[in-house]
Structures are given as structure tokens and as C-alpha cells.
Amino acid sequence: MATLLPPPTKRQKREDTEKAQQQQEIQGIPDNLGSIRVQFYDQATGSATGPAVSVPVGDTSVKNLETLLNTLQGHEEDERVPYRFTYQSQDDKDNLTVDILQDLYQSLLKPGLKTTEDTVQLYYTPQAVFRVKAVSRCTASIAGHGEAILATSFSPVSSATMVTGSGDSTARVWDCDTGTPLHTLKGHTSWVLAVSYSPNGAIIATGSMDNTVRVWDAKKGQALGGPLKGHTKWITSLAWEPYHLQQTGRPRLASASKDSTVRVWDVVSKRIDMVLTGHKASVTCVRWGGTGKIYTASHDKTIKVWNAENGTLLQTLAAHAHRVNHLALSTDFALRTGYHDHTGKVPASDEEKVAAAKRRFEQAATVNNQVVEKLVSASDDFTMYLWEPQSSNKPVARLLGHQKEVNYVTFSPDMAYIASAGFDNHVKLWNGRDGKFITTLRGHVGAVYQCCFSADSRMLVSSSKDTTLKVWNLRTGKLAMDLPGHRDEVFAVDWSPDGQKVGSGGKDKAVRIWRN
């Protein structure tokens, strides 16, 4: 009897796949193409880095270009930075931008965009220097809420604490390291629909169907005064003033409501600073940008841009044919985390904290020496639009492909990707710069409610009506990890800003903490 070989292990399969990819790449580049001249430019400043260098076409893989650029910058072996490269045409007519995914031959020479006689101008942006591992197991399933969990958010300080809002009229703060409840935030008299940590992690804001906003001490779990009253219908969304724009010790908070208004609150004095009126229907989402603008989306099909200083209406962005469900800013991650970064080091003084928060925002937003804050909107008309509100009230791109309502949209921390979650069971991935479609992440068999990028922008987690979470590898567009465990629909998911944990909650009333 013939001996049966055991099936290949995961490692063997992975090695075979990598070998096949390498062989394809080697086969893919003819060996008689000679050399091509490459000039590197910093995407943030637009300035050239080093002289133009002649490189054999066969050696123009992204990995080799990375090594070459690091050498030109004088980086030692242990200082090497991973980069993302794009080619930008200098011809104003075609205004062409191409992402270099494998090598210069596949991206530029083979399609006929360049010849080996040309000098190729490559723009580079650094990728995250740390790597986040895919979460793979549930380390805690914590009961406590009496109804479905509708919203969740990690603290920007660390992955140790997370807050959830529920249909049982409470919000709860959880210790994610031990998998135990820390505080129950009681005071609302109806469903808690929105929860949000302040950028310094000291205050939690909650918005409810009881028409009020409440603020809490994040460490002690105690209410900071009474409810903020003024709205006449329930609260749909909350947004904190970015840390680098706040007056010291006087953070402000914007709340959007079904009553068609947005109110800006002075959190310390509990007074209304401004009321933004102009929408003709429920305001579904509010975002507070780092350049001092507030963005609001509404069921009246419009997005409005407001001056955060005096509340004047600056622009109305009208392109959607149905109600607008959600907004995301390209700088959301930098604004959410303020002066906190992956090193965990906190500046000593208030001035240093403001300076660090401002620096992180400007680093995230600077393209060609200009601060650019992009906005993406998701709608019931099955489409999304990409905007650059400071330069035009016309959309940069229309993002088509979803077959049903688009419920949720988010930018990756490095601004390279946009992910959208739809009721058509799909998550779609788009280019964050020009809105071009990249791929569809297929796997869910129910509506996808939310999605969230890892801090290094290399992975995405999505939550669905089908009771699962799924972790996706963005480089391959494939499923990296399937996370079953919830017993009903998963409404809310968040990936901690330090990349350590994912928190989720839904109809089964249980909070689940996932880690690698």
C-alpha cells in the first residue's frame, strides 16, 4: 500500500506561494531592457532626495527601490524605513498618478507610460515603521450590558480601556487587559447611540436617544456635572475639537442630532458655544477637522462645512441623490490620537502636548508643502464622494460599485486607502488620493455595519450582520482571519490606536476583546 504524504502545513503553503510570486516577478521582467534613471521626491515637501540614479530595470522592485532610497538618505541597516512609491506625470494635460505596486516595469514600462530613455520621477511617503499583527483570538467575552451594544471606542492613550454605549441606557468602561468592567456610566434615560473619548483620553462623551449629551471622567467613571441639554431629538454623532486647536483646559465638543442641528458645547462651563442650523433634516454625522472646520452630513442629501470659530456656514457640498449616512476625514486618526503615538511617550508640559499634536496633524495632512484635509461621504444612493473642501465644492471623485446603501466609511491612518462598508455584504477598498477602486473584500454573508483600519494601515477589520468579524490583508486583498464568536449581529467595532486589540459589540449584549 502506498504511503500517503501528510497535507502541506500552513508554512509550506505560504513558502510555496511566495516562491511562485517571486518566480512570476522574475519571469515578468525581460532581461534585455538595460537601465532606467530614477529621481526620488519627498511627497510631503516636493523636494528631490539625492541625484537621479541609474538602476537596471530588472532590479526596480519596490523592495530594491526602498533599499536604494534608504541608502541615498544615509540610513543605517537598523534605521531603514518602508516606503510607498507613486509616479506622477509632470504633464499638466494628463495629470496621471500611478502607484508602484511591484516594480517599474509592470507599472510604467509595460503599459507604455515611460521608456528606458526617460528619467522617472518617483514620489515617496513613509509607511508605518511598526507592524501590527492580525488579531486572531478572543481573549475576553464580557457580559454586563442588558441590551444590544450600539457604539464602541478605545481610549487614544492605550488599548487598556474601551467604552461602549448600549440600548440599556448606560455606557460602560472596560479594562481590556483583564477582561473586566471598570465603570458603569449611568444617567441617560434611553439608548446610548454615540460614545467618544477626548483626544487626551481624560473625558468620555456620550450621546443618547434622550436628547442629551453627557460627559464623564474617563479614569473615575463619574459624571462631570449634569446633562448637556438643548437638542430636541436624539443625538446621532459626536466630535471633539482637535487637541492642537483647543484653548488650554477648555475642550469643546460638537453633537449632531436628528433635530437637524449641530451644537458646539464648552465642556467645562456646560454652555452651548454655537448652534449650527441650516440642514433641513436629521444630521447623521459630524467631524471636526484639524484646520478649524466642522463637517456635517444630513438626510437632506447635503454636507455642510462650518467655521468652528464663529459657526458661519462656509460651503454646502451637494452631489448625493439620497441621504448621507457617514463622513470620514483623511486626518481622523491623527486628530483622534492627538499627541499620543506608537511609542507611548507622552510630552511633559501642556505646550509640548499641543506642539506634538499639531506636528502629528501637519505630518499626516501635508502633501507637496500644503495641508490637505480630504473628506469622503457615504450615502443611501449606493455611492460615495471624495472631496477637497478647501479647494473646491465639486467632488474630486465619485466612488461607484456598491449595490446597496453605503453605511460606513473610513480613511486609513496613512491616508492611502478608503474602506467602505455596505448593506450589499461587501467591504470595498479605494485609493485615498484619487478615489480609484482597488478591490472588493468578499466573505461576509450579511450587511457590513462598520470597518476599522489597523494603526499601521496594513489591515482592516469589519463587523457584520452575519455575526462575524473579519480581518483583511490589504496588500493581498484576502481574508487574513475569520473571527466567529458573537451570537448575533455585530453592530460596532474598533481597533485600538496602538494596534494591540480589537473591541466589538452587538445584539448579543456581550463585549468581545480580540488580540493577536
Salt bridges, closest charged atoms under 4 A:
GLU15 OE2 - ARG11 NE 3.36
ASP99 OD2 - ARG433 NH2 3.49
ASP168 OD2 - HIS145 ND1 3.07
ASP177 OD1 - LYS501 NZ 2.79
ASP210 OD2 - HIS188 ND1 3.12
GLU241 OE1 - ARG252 NE 3.21
ASP259 OD2 - HIS231 ND1 3.10
ASP266 OD2 - ARG250 NH2 2.79
ASP273 OD2 - ARG252 NH1 2.77
ASP300 OD2 - HIS279 ND1 3.09
ASP332 OD2 - ARG287 NE 3.20
GLU362 OE2 - LYS358 NZ 3.88
ASP380 OD2 - ARG323 NE 2.81
ASP381 OD2 - HIS320 ND1 3.09
GLU388 OE2 - LYS374 NZ 3.81
ASP414 OD2 - ARG84 NH1 2.69
ASP424 OD2 - HIS402 ND1 3.01
ASP434 OD2 - LYS436 NZ 3.53
ASP456 OD2 - ARG458 NH1 3.40
ASP466 OD2 - HIS444 ND1 3.03
ASP482 OD1 - LYS470 NZ 2.75
GLU489 OE2 - LYS507 NZ 3.47
ASP494 OD2 - ARG336 NH2 2.66
ASP508 OD2 - HIS486 ND1 3.03
